[in-house]
Amino acid sequence: ARSIKLAYSERNIIVVSGDGDLTNIGGNHLINTARDKYRFPIICFCLDNANYGMTGGQPSATTPQEAATALLSLEPPPPFDLKRLLYDGCGIDFFARVSVADHEYLSQVIGKAIEASRKTFAFVQVFSHCTTHFVKNNRDLFSRDTLAGLRGTWERE
């Protein structure tokens, strides 16, 4: 995304990726792009299903410690709090959390994030259920009430 933004600076760049790709595999790229927020005004949507759903349900960097995963025998490290990492730590100007089940709020957040990304790096953590591996063993961690308690939008002027 950084290369595309450098080559086509006048265009809006939208990244859509999973929590494993962004936080585990591409964590260094994510952090450094967020730190350089004005040179890379990009919008990034993290589709967070709290596991590697396509490869068997292994834990990702956002998997809650109490979650049942494909690697039950290993004690997972604490999950990344992406709001603390990117908004509080890297100082990005726009961060939002929303569930895919919260259609109206998700629609509002998308509009705000696109507007913010015209000037700065914007990040939206979208909780998206992995019904194949994660939710069947961790229904309470992805309940509507739990996800509603995590939702929010943080913006700096």
KEMARTI-892073 format. One line per field, with one value per residue (C-alpha): x, y, z; residue in one letter; residue number from 1. Coordinates in Angstrom, 3 decimals. Each point is the difference from the previous one (the first is absolute). Example, Ala and Ser with C-alpha at 12.3 -4.5 7.8 and 13.67 -1.06 7.14 Angstrom:
KEMARTI-892073
xx	(12.300  1.370);
yy	(-4.500  3.440);
zz	(7.800  -0.660);
code	(A  S);
pos	(1  2);
end
This chain:
KEMARTI-892073
xx	(0.000  2.874  1.486  -3.355  -0.547  3.465  -0.674  -3.575  -0.028  -3.286  -1.932  -1.752  1.608  -2.153  1.539  -2.219  1.752  -0.381  1.313  2.670  1.357  0.021  1.086  2.080  1.498  -0.050  0.225  3.203  -1.407  -3.238  1.775  2.396  -2.747  -2.100  2.949  0.415  -3.717  0.118  2.306  -2.179  -3.647  -1.435  -3.096  0.532  -2.855  1.067  -2.522  0.651  -1.253  2.517  1.652  1.486  -3.326  1.235  2.720  -1.643  -0.811  3.427  0.172  0.938  1.337  -3.567  -1.208  -1.224  2.082  -3.056  -1.020  -0.087  2.110  1.585  3.136  -1.558  3.214  1.873  -0.563  -0.539  1.572  -2.287  -1.785  0.835  -2.430  0.058  -1.497  2.776  2.665  -1.044  -2.012  1.673  3.457  0.564  -2.207  -2.281  -2.850  -2.890  -0.740  -3.303  -1.279  -3.203  -1.656  -1.154  -3.343  -0.419  -0.913  -1.121  3.019  2.369  -1.401  0.572  3.543  0.903  -1.073  1.943  3.089  0.007  -0.272  2.827  2.238  0.064  2.446  1.395  0.305  -3.352  -0.570  -3.235  -0.036  -2.998  -0.931  -1.052  -1.044  1.913  -2.830  2.197  2.494  -0.324  -3.632  -1.086  2.455  -0.092  -3.578  0.083  3.134  -1.771  -3.515  -1.873  0.221  3.759  0.654  -2.351  2.090  3.145  -1.395  1.082  1.613  3.001  1.014  2.581  -0.351);
yy	(0.000  2.369  -0.512  0.539  3.223  1.242  -0.783  1.363  2.633  1.541  -3.266  -1.313  -3.271  -2.547  -3.101  -2.914  -2.806  -2.503  0.310  -2.643  1.685  3.484  -0.625  -3.173  -0.248  3.700  1.547  1.905  1.485  0.954  1.738  1.943  1.072  1.182  1.950  1.767  0.863  3.242  -1.252  -3.096  1.065  -3.478  -1.694  -3.461  -2.406  -2.881  -2.836  -1.442  -3.540  -0.569  -3.004  -1.377  -1.287  -1.103  -2.286  -1.849  2.517  0.732  3.043  3.389  3.116  1.055  -3.331  0.454  -2.010  -1.858  -1.163  -3.665  -0.405  -2.707  0.303  -0.630  -1.490  3.309  2.946  2.967  3.384  2.926  1.308  3.309  2.766  1.676  3.229  0.300  -0.983  2.270  2.889  0.350  -1.327  1.105  3.074  -0.600  2.489  -2.385  -3.398  -1.859  -3.370  -1.494  -3.368  -1.194  -0.685  3.713  1.074  3.566  0.896  -1.750  2.102  3.201  -1.051  -0.773  3.495  1.665  -2.112  0.829  3.700  -0.218  -1.923  2.971  1.631  -2.725  -3.723  -1.426  -3.439  -1.951  -3.247  -1.943  -2.988  -2.706  -3.401  -3.107  -2.500  -2.881  -0.007  2.810  0.737  -3.616  -0.328  3.612  1.170  2.332  1.826  1.070  0.538  3.124  1.386  -0.564  1.597  2.912  0.735  0.262  2.295  3.586  2.707  2.024  3.113  2.735  3.464);
zz	(0.000  0.753  -3.465  -1.667  1.991  -1.019  -3.668  -0.005  2.737  -1.172  0.430  3.091  1.014  1.837  1.579  1.060  1.831  2.799  3.537  -0.600  -3.125  1.514  3.569  -0.134  -3.463  -0.915  3.460  -0.676  -3.219  1.768  2.878  -2.219  -2.388  2.941  1.417  -3.372  -0.039  -2.004  -2.732  -0.407  0.365  -0.487  1.382  1.410  0.812  2.240  -0.279  3.439  0.560  2.839  -1.656  -3.198  -1.287  -3.418  1.378  2.871  2.700  1.454  2.294  -1.440  1.706  0.886  1.427  3.592  2.484  1.296  -3.493  -0.967  -3.150  -2.133  2.171  3.419  1.359  -0.348  2.307  -2.312  0.660  0.827  -3.104  -1.624  0.839  -3.405  1.334  2.589  -2.538  -2.874  1.468  3.386  -0.944  -3.604  0.252  -2.981  -0.351  -0.703  1.521  0.168  1.200  -1.324  -0.570  -3.423  1.687  0.839  -3.542  0.688  2.129  -2.437  -2.831  2.018  0.916  -3.626  -1.051  2.827  -0.668  -3.710  0.842  2.563  -2.413  -2.359  2.457  2.255  0.687  1.121  1.510  0.489  1.973  -1.268  2.159  -2.435  1.267  -1.031  0.200  -1.178  2.866  2.513  0.841  0.452  2.932  1.229  -0.489  3.024  -1.233  -3.212  1.365  -1.080  3.538  0.233  -3.383  0.728  3.094  -2.142  -2.665  -0.260  -2.092  1.068  -1.975  0.412  -1.488);
code	(A  R  S  I  K  L  A  Y  S  E  R  N  I  I  V  V  S  G  D  G  D  L  T  N  I  G  G  N  H  L  I  N  T  A  R  D  K  Y  R  F  P  I  I  C  F  C  L  D  N  A  N  Y  G  M  T  G  G  Q  P  S  A  T  T  P  Q  E  A  A  T  A  L  L  S  L  E  P  P  P  P  F  D  L  K  R  L  L  Y  D  G  C  G  I  D  F  F  A  R  V  S  V  A  D  H  E  Y  L  S  Q  V  I  G  K  A  I  E  A  S  R  K  T  F  A  F  V  Q  V  F  S  H  C  T  T  H  F  V  K  N  N  R  D  L  F  S  R  D  T  L  A  G  L  R  G  T  W  E  R  E);
pos	(1  2  3  4  5  6  7  8  9  10  11  12  13  14  15  16  17  18  19  20  21  22  23  24  25  26  27  28  29  30  31  32  33  34  35  36  37  38  39  40  41  42  43  44  45  46  47  48  49  50  51  52  53  54  55  56  57  58  59  60  61  62  63  64  65  66  67  68  69  70  71  72  73  74  75  76  77  78  79  80  81  82  83  84  85  86  87  88  89  90  91  92  93  94  95  96  97  98  99  100  101  102  103  104  105  106  107  108  109  110  111  112  113  114  115  116  117  118  119  120  121  122  123  124  125  126  127  128  129  130  131  132  133  134  135  136  137  138  139  140  141  142  143  144  145  146  147  148  149  150  151  152  153  154  155  156  157);
end
